[in-house]
């Protein structure tokens, strides 16, 4: 405080002191906002990871559900039990249903 008063009259010293306090408060506010931003960004990253993990699990379940049906159609086609048009139409129906659920 003594150094601030050196070379300044009383009013100027008060103004300089207020300016220093304002600058210090502004720096603290910026640090707090940055910390809050980092905290929220970390939480958002975790939420995104959780959602992506959940979506991947749902996708894997759909594959497990629909792949046997597709393989059954492939086997019927190999054994010539389905024409190419029947196979294509049936596979298309399964694929559309799978896509709609995804």
Beta strands, then each sheet from edge to edge (+ up, - down):
end
